[in-house]
Amino acid sequence: MRTAIGLLAGWLVAALLALGIDGQLPAFLAWVVPGSLLVLGVDALVRQQRAPSPYTQPRLPERYQVADDLRRPLADVVAVAEQEAITVPAHRR
């Protein structure tokens, strides 16, 4: 894989040097940079729209909610975790 990436990078550098020597590098960059930015922007927008909504996530179990509340004493956190360990739901057996 490294060989393929190195070969591709070598060809890219050679092509850019050839365009620079021929005086066509600014015109090439004037077309490639905006096009690349457009593709990256559309890709970012699509990824953002396809990301799962935080509002549709399942509710956290009570032990996590109690543990996240820093105002609750540690004894409460342990008690909730012990209670959940004693009463295992039927689908988890």
C-alpha positions in Angstrom: 0.0 0.0 0.0 2.8 2.4 0.8 4.4 1.7 -2.6 1.1 2.7 -4.3 0.7 5.9 -2.3 4.4 6.8 -2.9 3.9 6.1 -6.7 0.8 8.2 -6.8 2.5 11.1 -4.9 5.4 10.9 -7.2 3.2 11.2 -10.3 1.3 14.1 -8.7 4.5 16.0 -8.0 5.8 15.3 -11.5 2.5 16.5 -13.0 2.5 19.7 -11.0 6.1 20.3 -12.0 5.3 19.8 -15.6 2.3 22.2 -15.3 4.6 24.7 -13.5 7.3 24.6 -16.2 4.6 25.0 -18.9 3.1 28.0 -17.1 -0.3 26.3 -16.7 -0.1 25.7 -13.0 -2.1 28.9 -11.9 -4.9 28.0 -14.3 -5.0 24.4 -13.1 -5.1 25.5 -9.5 -7.8 28.1 -10.3 -10.0 25.2 -11.4 -9.0 22.5 -9.0 -9.0 24.4 -5.6 -12.7 25.7 -5.9 -13.8 22.3 -7.2 -12.1 20.5 -4.4 -13.6 22.9 -1.8 -17.0 22.4 -3.2 -16.7 18.6 -3.1 -15.4 18.7 0.5 -18.3 21.1 1.5 -20.9 18.9 0.0 -19.4 15.8 1.7 -19.4 17.6 5.1 -23.0 18.6 4.6 -24.1 15.0 3.7 -22.2 13.6 6.6 -23.8 16.1 9.0 -27.3 15.3 7.6 -26.8 11.6 7.9 -25.5 11.6 11.4 -28.0 10.2 14.0 -30.0 12.8 15.9 -29.1 13.0 19.6 -32.8 13.2 20.3 -33.6 9.8 18.9 -31.0 8.0 21.1 -32.3 5.5 23.6 -32.6 6.7 27.2 -29.7 5.9 29.4 -30.3 3.3 32.2 -31.0 4.7 35.6 -27.6 3.7 37.0 -25.9 6.0 34.4 -28.2 8.9 35.2 -27.6 8.6 38.9 -23.8 8.2 38.4 -23.7 11.3 36.2 -25.5 13.4 38.8 -22.5 14.7 40.8 -24.8 16.0 43.5 -25.9 12.4 44.5 -23.8 10.7 47.2 -21.8 7.6 46.2 -24.0 5.4 48.4 -27.0 6.3 46.1 -25.0 5.3 43.0 -24.0 2.0 44.6 -27.5 1.3 45.7 -29.0 1.8 42.3 -26.3 -0.4 40.7 -26.9 -3.1 43.2 -30.7 -3.0 42.7 -30.3 -3.3 39.0 -27.9 -6.2 39.4 -30.5 -8.0 41.6 -33.4 -7.4 39.2 -32.1 -8.4 35.8 -34.6 -7.9 33.1 -36.0 -11.1 31.4 -34.4 -10.2 28.0 -30.9 -10.1 29.5 -31.0 -13.6 31.2 
